[in-house]
């Protein structure tokens, strides 16, 4: 009886360990295989989002968001 209980406990522990490892794995971000040319006059790259948007800031503090089609979709001016 003790052997059966020990075996069940061991199987439950191993299953719980695999379940926790599966839930704790890092999220995978899929990269897109496209490229484009962004002029240097648009500014310095500040950040990139997982969905492919790039954010640039020029020397005057203007922030521009470039989408996956390499077009400026958003411009933020600062006073």
N, C-alpha and C positions, 0 to 999 in steps of 0.2 A: 504494500500500500504506500509506503514512504517513497519507494522508487518511482511509482506512478506520479505522485504529487510533486516530487522533485523534477521529473521530466516535464510535466505540464507547466510548472513554474519557470523552468529554463526556457521552454518554447515561448511562453508568454513574454518573458524578458527580452528574448532575441527579437520577437515580433515588435515589441514596443520600441526597442532600439532602432530597428530599421524604419519604423514609422516616424520616429523623431528625426532621424537623419534625412528622410524624404521631405518632411515639412520644413526643415531648417536649411535646405539647399538654397544657394543664391539665385535670384531671378536672372534669367538670360535675356539680354537685349540683342535683338537681331539687327545687324548692320545692313544698310542698303548699299548696293554696289553701283552707285551713280557718282558722277563727278561733274564739277562745273568750275568756271573761273570767276572769281570775285575780284573786282579791281581793288588795288591797295588804297585807293582814295576813299573807300567805304569805311576804313578804319581798322582797328586791331580786333582780332577775334577775342571775345571775352568769355563766351560759354557756348555750349552746344547741348541741345536736348536729345533725348532718346528717339524722338520721332523725326529727327533730321533737321530741325530748325537750328540756324546759326545766328548768334547775336554779336554784332560788331559795335565798337564805340570809336568815334573819331576824336581828334584833338580838341574839338569844341564841345565835347560832351554829348553829341548826338548819338543815340543808340538806334541801330537799324536791325531788323529781324529779316533774315533771308530764309525762304522756305525750301522745300526739297526740289523745286523746279528752278532754283537759283535766281529767284526774283525777290526784290525787297517788298515785303508785304506790310511792314509796320515801321514807322519812324517816330521816335520819341525825342522831342527837343527839350532841353533843360534851360531854365532861365539863369 
